[in-house]
Amino acid sequence: GGAMDFGSWTSTDGVTFVQDLDDKGAPIVRYQLQPEDKGKMGTFDVFVNSDKHVVLLYVADNQAGGKNNIRRAISTDGGDSFAFDRGNVLDDDKVGGGGGTYVDQDTLGLPDGRVYLIAMKGGTIHHFIGDDKGDVFVELSESALFTGAMFEPINGTTAFSLHDPQIVMLTDGRLRIYMACQIQGETGPDGHGKHYMVAATSGAI
């Protein structure tokens, strides 16, 4: 598909994936960005809700002056096609975009059917709980769940930005969140800021 399309890849062994093509050999389009997405998309994540619908959360309009926040589309056919549901998922439409909105979202279905969501805002990590359909998400604390200052300094310097969080559930029921962190003044081989990986583990839930 084009730059504004979501396609898909299928695997029979969980290791090798092949792009899904139509009978003419063109990539199958599962979802097209909306006009209000302004052709700009960031991170995306999917989960299955209690209705067995596949919910797609994606960041869009992530350009200078854009809203740069999370929108939602839903598939009722197992992920074959998605329809736009709504924007402003975390109620930050009026913030003005940039670092004031929630991005880098990742979700995890909990044993009780609810959905746990983490996201980055302005270099800090926040967490939310959603109902079993993933319709409404409520932030679990007024302050950030994690900031760079909460972790041991790296090379003597405190991380000033955390982002791209990924969450997993351990076999004992605890949650572990992996995050990239950026250190002020350090650059990597590509000339951009150097990043490190940090992690935090919850108590049993």
C-alpha positions in Angstrom: 0.0 0.0 0.0 0.9 3.7 0.1 2.5 5.7 2.9 -1.0 6.2 4.5 -1.9 2.5 4.5 -1.7 -0.3 7.1 -0.8 -3.7 5.6 -0.1 -7.0 7.2 2.3 -9.9 7.2 1.5 -13.5 8.0 3.6 -16.3 9.4 2.9 -20.1 9.7 5.8 -20.7 12.1 6.0 -17.5 14.1 9.5 -16.8 12.8 9.3 -16.0 9.1 6.6 -13.5 7.9 5.4 -12.8 4.4 3.5 -9.7 3.3 -0.1 -10.4 2.5 -0.8 -9.6 -1.2 -4.0 -9.6 -3.2 -4.6 -11.7 -6.4 -2.8 -9.0 -8.4 0.3 -9.1 -6.3 -0.4 -5.8 -4.6 -0.1 -5.4 -0.8 -3.5 -5.8 0.9 -4.6 -2.6 2.7 -6.1 -3.3 6.1 -6.6 0.3 7.1 -6.1 3.7 5.6 -5.2 6.8 7.7 -8.0 9.4 8.1 -7.8 12.9 6.6 -7.4 14.3 10.1 -4.3 12.2 10.5 -2.6 14.5 8.0 -0.7 11.7 6.4 1.7 11.5 9.4 1.8 8.4 11.6 3.9 7.4 14.5 3.8 4.3 16.8 1.0 1.8 16.7 -0.2 -1.1 18.9 -3.0 -3.7 18.7 -4.9 -5.8 21.3 -8.0 -8.0 21.3 -10.8 -6.8 23.5 -13.5 -8.8 25.3 -15.7 -8.7 22.2 -12.9 -10.4 20.3 -12.5 -7.3 18.2 -8.9 -6.2 17.3 -8.3 -2.7 18.5 -5.6 -0.6 16.8 -4.2 2.4 18.6 -2.0 4.6 16.6 -0.3 8.0 16.8 -0.9 10.4 13.9 -0.8 14.1 12.9 2.7 14.0 14.4 4.1 17.0 12.6 4.9 20.6 13.7 1.7 22.1 15.0 -0.2 18.8 14.7 -2.2 17.1 17.5 0.4 14.3 17.7 -1.8 12.0 19.7 -3.4 8.5 19.8 -6.4 7.5 17.6 -8.3 4.2 17.5 -9.6 1.9 14.8 -11.5 -1.4 15.3 -11.6 -4.7 13.3 -14.6 -7.0 13.8 -13.3 -9.5 11.3 -10.2 -10.7 13.0 -7.9 -8.0 11.7 -8.7 -8.3 8.0 -10.1 -4.8 7.9 -10.2 -1.9 10.3 -12.7 1.1 10.6 -11.8 4.3 12.3 -13.5 4.6 15.7 -12.3 7.9 17.2 -9.4 10.1 18.0 -8.4 11.8 21.3 -8.2 8.4 23.0 -6.3 9.8 26.1 -8.1 13.2 26.1 -5.2 15.3 25.0 -6.6 16.9 21.8 -6.3 20.5 23.2 -2.7 20.2 24.5 -1.2 21.5 21.3 0.8 18.4 20.2 4.5 18.2 20.6 5.8 16.8 23.9 2.6 17.5 25.7 0.6 14.5 24.3 0.8 10.8 25.0 2.7 8.7 22.4 4.8 5.5 22.2 1.8 3.6 23.6 2.0 -0.1 24.4 -0.8 -2.3 25.8 -1.2 -5.5 27.7 -4.4 -7.5 28.4 -4.7 -8.4 32.1 -6.1 -11.6 33.5 -9.3 -9.9 34.6 -10.0 -8.7 31.0 -9.0 -5.1 31.5 -6.3 -3.5 29.4 -3.2 -1.9 30.9 -1.7 0.9 28.7 1.6 2.7 29.1 2.7 5.8 27.1 5.3 8.5 27.0 4.7 12.2 27.5 7.5 14.7 27.4 10.1 12.1 28.2 8.3 10.5 31.1 6.2 7.3 31.3 2.6 7.2 32.3 0.1 4.4 32.9 -3.6 3.9 32.3 -6.2 1.2 32.9 -8.9 0.5 30.3 -12.1 -1.4 30.6 -12.4 -4.8 28.9 -13.4 -3.3 25.6 -10.6 -0.8 25.6 -13.1 2.0 25.2 -12.1 4.2 28.1 -8.7 4.6 29.7 -8.1 6.3 33.0 -4.7 7.4 34.2 -3.6 5.6 37.3 -1.7 8.4 39.0 -1.4 12.1 38.7 2.3 12.1 38.4 4.5 10.1 36.0 5.0 6.4 36.6 8.7 6.8 35.6 11.1 9.6 35.0 14.8 9.5 34.1 15.7 10.6 37.7 14.2 7.4 39.1 17.0 5.3 37.6 20.6 5.0 38.5 22.8 7.5 36.6 24.4 6.1 33.5 28.1 7.1 33.0 27.5 9.5 35.9 24.6 11.3 34.1 20.9 11.1 34.8 18.6 10.2 31.9 16.6 13.2 30.7 14.2 11.2 28.5 12.4 7.9 28.7 10.5 6.6 25.7 9.3 3.6 23.6 8.1 1.6 26.6 7.3 -2.1 26.1 5.5 -4.1 28.7 5.5 -7.9 29.4 3.9 -10.1 32.0 6.2 -12.5 33.8 5.2 -16.0 34.6 4.6 -15.1 38.2 2.1 -12.3 37.3 4.5 -9.4 37.7 4.8 -6.7 35.1 8.1 -5.7 33.6 8.5 -2.5 31.5 11.5 -1.9 29.3 12.2 1.6 28.2 14.8 3.4 26.1 16.5 6.3 27.9 18.5 9.2 26.5 21.5 10.8 28.2 22.2 14.5 27.8 25.4 15.2 25.8 26.0 11.7 24.6 25.8 10.8 20.9 25.7 7.5 19.2 27.5 6.4 16.0 24.7 7.9 13.9 25.3 11.3 15.4 22.0 11.3 17.3 21.6 11.0 21.0 22.9 7.8 22.6 20.2 5.5 24.0 20.3 2.9 26.7 17.8 0.3 27.9 16.4 0.4 31.4 13.7 -1.8 33.0 11.5 -1.9 36.1 9.4 -4.7 37.5 6.2 -4.5 39.5 5.1 -6.5 42.5 2.5 -9.2 41.8 -0.8 -7.9 40.5 
